Each structure stands twice: as structure tokens, then as C-alpha cells.
């Protein structure tokens, strides 16, 4: 019976158990914090890539609208768009944290001979870090009203 009542060393076992549990919990919490931080960075880069691709698209559309307002015939507009957008536009930026941000816009004219429309196909690619977003679409200009009114 005296052996069961001897509690010498029980406190040491308890303290060691608490240290192990606290160590495991600390490791799990540290992993969660690190993982969450990485996920936030990836999400930020994804949103930035989407925004950059949108910026490139808006730049192209504004440029086309400006050209369309400046010239009156389909032939003049087509020539101006070919001159301005005949090669890809690339804009590179670097942020404070040395992450590369860029967008690239390419445009190509569809062969619309014989009708009064001009279709511009575009591709705008945004890049933020290792995240990339691609937007594709087309802009169609209708010259049926202006061509008839100039005859």
C-alpha cells in the first residue's frame, strides 16, 4: 500500500505532459499562421493579375474609341489602329516587395472586307508574381451610318 501512496515524481510527469501538449499546439498554430499568410499573398497576386489584365483591356478600348472619334472612315480607322496596335504593348512595373507586375495587350484586326464593320480581337494578360490572368474579347465598330452619310 505504501507504494501507491508514494507520489514523488508525479509533478514532473505532469509538467512534461503539459510541455509536450503546449509544444504541439504551438507548432500547429505556427503552421496555420504561415499557411494563412501564404494564402493571402496568393490571393492578392491573383486579384492584382486580374486588375492588370483589366487595365490593359480598358487601355485598348479607350484607344480604339479615341481613334474612332478622330477619323471618319473605316479605312482611316483601320490604318490608325494598325499603326498604334500593330505590335503588343507591354508595361512592366516592380512593387516595393520586388514582385514583378505587368500587363501585355495584343490586338488583331479581323478581315472585314465588303461590309461596314471593323472587328478588333484583343488579348490582355496581367501578371503579378507567379499569377497570370488572361482576358480575351473583341470590339466591333460599325461604319454603316458614317459610310452612307459621306457618300
C-alpha positions, 0 to 999 in steps of 0.5 A, spaced: 500 500 500 505 504 501 507 504 494 501 507 491 501 512 496 508 514 494 507 520 489 514 523 488 515 524 481 508 525 479 509 533 478 514 532 473 510 527 469 505 532 469 509 538 467 512 534 461 505 532 459 503 539 459 510 541 455 509 536 450 501 538 449 503 546 449 509 544 444 504 541 439 499 546 439 504 551 438 507 548 432 500 547 429 498 554 430 505 556 427 503 552 421 496 555 420 499 562 421 504 561 415 499 557 411 494 563 412 499 568 410 501 564 404 494 564 402 493 571 402 499 573 398 496 568 393 490 571 393 492 578 392 497 576 386 491 573 383 486 579 384 492 584 382 493 579 375 486 580 374 486 588 375 492 588 370 489 584 365 483 589 366 487 595 365 490 593 359 483 591 356 480 598 358 487 601 355 485 598 348 478 600 348 479 607 350 484 607 344 480 604 339 474 609 341 479 615 341 481 613 334 474 612 332 472 619 334 478 622 330 477 619 323 471 618 319 472 612 315 473 605 316 479 605 312 482 611 316 480 607 322 483 601 320 490 604 318 490 608 325 489 602 329 494 598 325 499 603 326 498 604 334 496 596 335 500 593 330 505 590 335 503 588 343 504 593 348 507 591 354 508 595 361 512 592 366 512 595 373 516 592 380 512 593 387 516 595 393 516 587 395 520 586 388 514 582 385 514 583 378 507 586 375 505 587 368 500 587 363 501 585 355 495 587 350 495 584 343 490 586 338 488 583 331 484 586 326 479 581 323 478 581 315 472 585 314 472 586 307 465 588 303 461 590 309 461 596 314 464 593 320 471 593 323 472 587 328 478 588 333 480 581 337 484 583 343 488 579 348 490 582 355 494 578 360 496 581 367 501 578 371 503 579 378 508 574 381 507 567 379 499 569 377 497 570 370 490 572 368 488 572 361 482 576 358 480 575 351 474 579 347 473 583 341 470 590 339 466 591 333 465 598 330 460 599 325 461 604 319 454 603 316 451 610 318 458 614 317 459 610 310 452 612 307 452 619 310 459 621 306 457 618 300 
